Amino acid sequence: MDLSLNKLPWHAQVGMFVALALAMVGVFYQVYVVPTKAEMATRETTLNGLRADIAKGSSTAAQLNQFRQQVAELEGRLESLKAVLPERKDVADLLRRIQTLATQSNLAIRGFKPEPSVTKQLHAEWPIKLQLDGTYHNLAMFFDRVSKFSRIINVSAISIHGKEKPLADSTIAVDCTATTFVLLEAAKPAAGKAN
């Protein structure tokens, strides 16, 4: 049996050639085009995701200066609030400041005894027993100055005793507790970093 394309009529030869060409195009399409289209679709999806990330990043980058300004403003506010609620106890500094307030009010400090701190959730209360000597008017000026002091100081347990032998600038003796506060918030992140 001799199979030769020359023996077939020309339209059969063209038909065989067309069939063979279609078969080769189909194989090429299945082997190269379909996987390439699938890969391109995947890459297109990835590209769209990256473009969305870039747009989001560009939007955030555009707001970076605004965020930096907000951070600087908040850090400034934090520093100003640390004067009201400091992060650590400083006995010498507090004694010096209370002594200044007492001197400005013409009171004498006869006793200054820091007590143990009472720890709360975010702060510690630090009571200090004070013994003052002066007049009612001077004591009122001292309390007024304490109320306007930059650091929070609560005065409680006030006991006023008149002196048996009063002097012009010393008619009363006062025992009281001045309670100030210390911020514990800064200690928690430091403890977390140690872990």
DABELUR-V448780 format. One record per residue. N is the residue number from 1. SS is DSSP state (H for helix, E for strand, L for the rest). PHI is phi in radians with two decimals (* if undefined). NEAR is the number of other C-alpha atoms within 10 Angstrom. Layout:
n=<N N>
ss=<SS SS>
phi=<PHI PHI>
near=<NEAR NEAR>
//
This chain:
n=<1 2 3 4 5 6 7 8 9 10 11 12 13 14 15 16 17 18 19 20 21 22 23 24 25 26 27 28 29 30 31 32 33 34 35 36 37 38 39 40 41 42 43 44 45 46 47 48 49 50 51 52 53 54 55 56 57 58 59 60 61 62 63 64 65 66 67 68 69 70 71 72 73 74 75 76 77 78 79 80 81 82 83 84 85 86 87 88 89 90 91 92 93 94 95 96 97 98 99 100 101 102 103 104 105 106 107 108 109 110 111 112 113 114 115 116 117 118 119 120 121 122 123 124 125 126 127 128 129 130 131 132 133 134 135 136 137 138 139 140 141 142 143 144 145 146 147 148 149 150 151 152 153 154 155 156 157 158 159 160 161 162 163 164 165 166 167 168 169 170 171 172 173 174 175 176 177 178 179 180 181 182 183 184 185 186 187 188 189 190 191 192 193 194 195>
ss=<L L L L H H H L L H H H H H H H H H H H H H H H H H H H H H H H H H H H H H H H H H H H H H H H H H H H H H H H H H H H H H L H H H H H H H H H H H H H H H H H H H H H L L L L L L H H H H H H H H H H H H H H L L L E E E E E E E E E E E E L L L E E E E E E E E E E E E L H H H H H H H H H H H H L L L L L E E E E E E E E E E E E E E E L L E E E E E E E E E E E E E E L H H H H H H H H H H L>
phi=<* -1.92 -1.75 -2.47 -1.24 -1.19 -1.41 -1.46 -1.12 -1.07 -1.20 -1.25 -1.10 -1.11 -1.08 -1.12 -1.10 -1.12 -1.12 -1.11 -1.14 -1.11 -1.10 -1.18 -1.11 -1.09 -1.10 -1.02 -1.07 -1.22 -1.43 -1.93 -1.27 -1.07 -1.11 -1.15 -1.11 -1.11 -1.13 -1.14 -1.11 -1.11 -1.16 -1.11 -1.10 -1.09 -1.08 -1.09 -1.11 -1.14 -1.09 -1.12 -1.11 -1.12 -1.12 -1.15 -1.12 -1.12 -1.11 -1.16 -1.10 -1.13 -1.60 -1.00 -1.10 -1.11 -1.10 -1.11 -1.11 -1.10 -1.10 -1.08 -1.12 -1.18 -1.15 -1.11 -1.13 -1.09 -1.09 -1.22 -1.33 -1.13 -1.20 -1.39 -2.37 -1.18 -1.62 -2.53 -1.47 -2.36 -1.07 -1.10 -1.12 -1.12 -1.06 -1.07 -1.19 -1.16 -1.06 -1.11 -1.09 -1.15 -1.11 -1.09 -1.69 1.06 -1.93 -1.93 -1.58 -1.67 -2.70 -2.50 -2.26 -1.15 -1.77 -1.10 -1.28 -1.95 -1.46 -1.94 -1.13 -1.98 -2.55 -2.09 -1.59 -2.11 -1.41 -2.33 -1.38 -2.08 -2.15 -2.06 -2.42 2.99 -2.06 -1.03 -1.08 -1.13 -1.12 -1.12 -1.11 -1.10 -1.10 -1.12 -1.15 -1.11 -1.18 -1.70 -1.15 -1.16 -1.60 -1.25 -2.39 -1.77 -1.90 -2.47 0.86 -1.44 -2.22 -1.93 -2.15 -1.30 -1.42 -1.22 -2.13 -1.25 -1.92 -1.11 -1.85 -2.61 -1.92 -2.37 -2.07 -2.17 -1.98 -2.69 -2.06 -1.74 -1.88 -2.03 -2.23 -2.21 -1.29 -1.76 -0.98 -1.22 -1.26 -1.14 -1.09 -1.13 -1.17 -1.16 -1.24 -1.19 -1.18>
near=<3 5 7 8 12 8 10 12 10 11 9 12 15 13 12 14 12 12 12 12 12 12 12 12 12 13 12 12 13 12 11 11 13 12 12 13 11 11 12 13 12 12 12 12 12 12 13 12 12 12 12 12 12 12 12 12 12 12 11 13 12 11 12 12 11 12 13 11 12 12 12 12 12 12 12 12 11 13 13 13 13 16 13 18 20 20 17 14 15 10 12 9 10 13 16 11 14 20 16 14 19 23 14 13 20 19 24 17 18 12 13 16 13 16 13 11 17 11 14 11 8 12 17 20 17 19 22 21 18 19 19 21 24 23 22 18 11 20 21 12 18 21 16 13 16 20 14 11 15 14 18 17 20 14 17 13 10 13 11 16 12 13 13 8 8 13 11 7 14 19 16 19 22 19 18 17 22 21 19 21 23 23 20 18 12 12 12 10 10 10 9 8 7 6 5>
//
